[in-house]
Amino acid sequence: MIQLLAKVGINVFFFALIGMIVLAYFFPSWGTQQSILHLPAIAEYGVSVIFFFYGLKLNPEKLKSGLSNWKVHTVIQLTTFVLFPLIVISLGLLFNVDTSSLTWLGIFFLATLPSTVSSSVVMVAIAGGNLPAAIFNASISSIIGIFITPLWMSHLLKNQDANFDIAPIILRLCLEVLLPVIVGFLLHKKWGPRTERYNSTLKLFDQVIILLIVYTSYCESFAGNMFPDQSTTEIVELGLHKLLYLAFMFGIMLLVSRWLGFDRPDTITVLFCGSKKSLVQGAVMGKVLFPNPVMLGVVLLPLMMYHALQLMAGSMIAQQMSQKEIH
């Protein structure tokens, strides 16, 4: 079980994420914009490097092999970018939630994000799903999210800031994320295979940059005293809500898959690719969508909790599915 948890992401990095929040609480001045360490700037440049190597590792042949299964792709992308946000909006209206709060903003931001790449593919592989389709959907989701996530967020952010303009945000994401991916993808044939031997080093670099983003975000939030009114009980309740939401989405996707007559491998792919949300993309887009670093830590809190829950719950479900058929 320990090996399985480590394989899907519950490892040293998982606990380091929690450690970054603790470190930011005790030493917030180290990670602020005014710090002489310039950690926020390092994290920002590191993001482009991450996505360059992400593009470099994209294998055109593997992407082509997953293209034909269009029904599965459609369900996964609609779930990721349409169903998730619509359900959150519906629940907000149903329970009369204060949509101007930062917690609500964070929850809706989580709902609009693309799927993860690595953990989705790993869990699909463990559970015995359609791996080529998983690779295709996890990869294409990251690209689509550059445009869809800001579009979803634009309405909410316009209500908070009348001067909000989505065009510069999409342009910045294209320059910082999409352009490095395209350059890397174009160089895949020449350099892509060589990067395979450095996978562990590149993964470590990715993790360091994400830890920096999380640390600096929470440094600004703690320095700006953004958490004075949030009790432990409220944070636990938020975690329970995210767990119920994950279970609810799994149930809906299972019903849709059966209704469309998907076989077991395709159903597994829909479940794991459609239910995940990317911490990497969330941290990157959060820095662009929320230029006020003081509020970013609060906005990222629901995503951090969902990230932890999707790894823990997903790993257990993947293990169960690897041992028996879906009934």
Beta strands, then each sheet from edge to edge (+ up, - down):
end
